[in-house]
Amino acid sequence: MTPRVPVGHGWTVVEFAIAMLLGLLVMLFSGGLLLAAASSFRGNSEAMLLDDSGRHALEVMQQALRQSAFVNWDVEGAPPELDAGAAPWITGLDAHSISRGSDGISRPLPDVANGSDVLAIRFSGSGGGSNGDGSVLNCAGFGVATPATEAERGWSIFYVALNGQGDTELRCKYRGANSWGADAVVRGVDSFQVLYGLDTDTPADGLPNTYVNADAISALDAALVLVGSTPAELQRDFNRKTNWKRVCSVKLALLLRGDAASRPDSTPGQFDLFGKAYADAHGDDAGVRVLESRLPMAQQLRVRQVFSATVMLRNRGGG
């Protein structure tokens, strides 16, 4: 007798609908995992790029600071740095920017990034010719020759400006053979802040007693009693007495942001560039505290990181 083979049954509409629903749920779950992984990858990539950029910017500024007030003893006669009436080796501006072609920091402009500061460093070079022997470099990497006069010392100036795409960038300004130039160091700058360690002891011991911004030093200098009968004499007396020559260390802080909105969380952050205690006590120092909620909406979900360093100056600060 031939066995009977059961007739197969197809899927019912209900079974097919359940299978479709389960498939869609698996696809949605997998898609969510893929998007989360991609977002995490972008966030990690942005953080790594920020880390490299921030470390590079700090290294460039620290190198410039360490050679400030460099005294070149391989010159005939007294080095210009020994002249007590020479201009200070470190100066700055609080909550300002400057132009590329102006002389030094003589023409301040309004700041372009949350009260970002300007840091100007002077130093002597080494060797002859237009670029010296290459042992002393400005912030752009060009050699600086031995100056014949105090006014011919090299410059490394750091400030924040807008590039051609409207993004904020930290720039290095320097004086070339015939004109001033400026190159970008790092882009995506939310704030650049500088504090100066003043040695207020008499006699000076080379250690900072307090850290203040450029406006505070300008206020101290405004109270100086100068002696002289001509503008040149008054300027030399100012150079002898200025509190800028009491600067023995410098604190640097940068807040950098990534290029894209790749941060996984959406909670607005608070960034205190010199710590919460300083920001709480110095609410008038623009830029030391940055609140993401006050930034443009397009920038709020970007990866951000604070980079900071304290540099003790190697060379003498006063004449």
BELGI-V635165 format. One record per residue. PHI is phi as a letter, one per 30 degrees, with the letter a starting at -180 (999 if undefined). Layout:
<<PHI> <PHI>>
//
This chain:
<<999> <d> <d> <d> <c> <d> <d> <d> <c> <d> <d> <d> <d> <d> <d> <d> <d> <d> <d> <d> <d> <d> <d> <d> <d> <d> <d> <d> <d> <d> <d> <d> <d> <d> <d> <d> <d> <d> <d> <d> <d> <d> <d> <d> <d> <d> <d> <d> <d> <d> <d> <d> <d> <d> <d> <d> <d> <d> <d> <d> <d> <d> <d> <d> <d> <d> <c> <d> <i> <e> <c> <c> <d> <d> <b> <d> <i> <d> <d> <e> <d> <d> <d> <d> <d> <d> <d> <d> <d> <b> <b> <a> <b> <c> <h> <b> <b> <b> <c> <d> <c> <d> <d> <h> <c> <d> <b> <d> <b> <e> <d> <c> <a> <h> <i> <d> <c> <b> <b> <c> <b> <c> <a> <d> <c> <b> <j> <c> <i> <d> <c> <i> <c> <i> <d> <b> <c> <d> <d> <c> <j> <c> <d> <b> <d> <d> <d> <d> <b> <e> <d> <c> <d> <d> <b> <b> <b> <c> <a> <c> <b> <c> <d> <d> <c> <i> <c> <d> <b> <d> <c> <c> <c> <b> <c> <d> <d> <b> <a> <d> <b> <a> <b> <d> <c> <a> <c> <i> <c> <d> <a> <b> <b> <b> <b> <c> <d> <c> <c> <c> <d> <b> <d> <d> <c> <i> <c> <d> <c> <a> <c> <b> <c> <d> <d> <d> <d> <d> <d> <d> <d> <d> <c> <d> <c> <c> <c> <l> <c> <b> <e> <d> <d> <d> <d> <d> <d> <d> <d> <d> <c> <e> <d> <d> <d> <c> <d> <b> <a> <b> <c> <c> <b> <b> <c> <c> <b> <d> <d> <b> <d> <c> <d> <d> <c> <c> <d> <d> <c> <b> <b> <c> <d> <c> <j> <d> <d> <d> <d> <d> <d> <b> <d> <d> <d> <e> <j> <d> <b> <b> <c> <d> <d> <c> <d> <e> <e> <d> <c> <d> <c> <c> <d> <b> <a> <c> <b> <b> <a> <c> <c> <d> <d> <d> <c> <d> <c> <b> <d>>
//
